[in-house]
Amino acid sequence: RVFSRGGGGLCGDNLTWEMDEDGVLTITGTGDMWDYLLDNPAPWYAQLKDLITRVEFEEGATSIGNYAFYDMTKLVKCIIPESLIRIGNYAFSGCVSIERIVIPENVTYVGKGAFNNCTNMISYSCAGTPTYGGYVFSGCKKLREIVLPEGVLSVGAHAFENCVEINRAILPESLQSIGEKAFYGCDSLEEIYI
């Protein structure tokens, strides 16, 4: 059953969204999600933001829009499809209840601030080789380890800034550039492997 206070609608040219009574937001269809802004938020934001606990993308979606799930503090889990190519800027910024994220192999870009201030994020895994934007994991205070797979070419400025519990970073030989202050404020960082 669809939750009665806001239901669903379009979130891309060929993508639709629907929320059920258990707080699960499901994205179906194909192609890119529309990008959003703070002053033009996603359609579920105003009424349902504090009720959504889980987001599930069905296979076919190729991007998560800018600010799509920004500051959704009750969001605990997001299932990202293998079809995804891009995670937009600030897509999950401020999602303080997310503890783990799995980035699929086909993702080529993880946008600026995509996961910044996800303060309870403990771990992430990435099978592919995306380019990481600036501030991508900044402020993820419980993140303990960084493992970037071989093939990753660049990491943006301030990418892991103030990730105060990171104690180890494993970086690939393929890495060509690390942005300014990428590890600034990582006070527990003891080892970097390349």
HELIX and SHEET records of a PDB file:
HELIX    1   1 TYR A   45  LEU A   48  1                                   4    
SHEET    1   A 5 GLY A   8  GLY A  12  0                                        
SHEET    2   A 5 LEU A  15  MET A  19 -1                                        
SHEET    3   A 5 VAL A  24  GLY A  29 -1                                        
SHEET    4   A 5 ARG A  54  PHE A  57  1                                        
SHEET    5   A 5 LYS A  77  ILE A  79  1                                        
SHEET    1   B 5 GLY A  31  ASP A  32  0                                        
SHEET    2   B 5 ALA A  61  ILE A  64  1                                        
SHEET    3   B 5 ARG A  86  ILE A  87  1                                        
SHEET    4   B 5 TYR A 109  VAL A 110  1                                        
SHEET    5   B 5 THR A 131  TYR A 132  1                                        
SHEET    1   C 2 ARG A 100  ILE A 103  0                                        
SHEET    2   C 2 SER A 123  CYS A 126  1                                        
SHEET    1   D 3 GLU A 145  VAL A 147  0                                        
SHEET    2   D 3 ARG A 168  ILE A 170  1                                        
SHEET    3   D 3 GLU A 191  TYR A 193  1                                        
SHEET    1   E 2 SER A 154  VAL A 155  0                                        
SHEET    2   E 2 SER A 177  ILE A 178  1                                        
END                                                                             
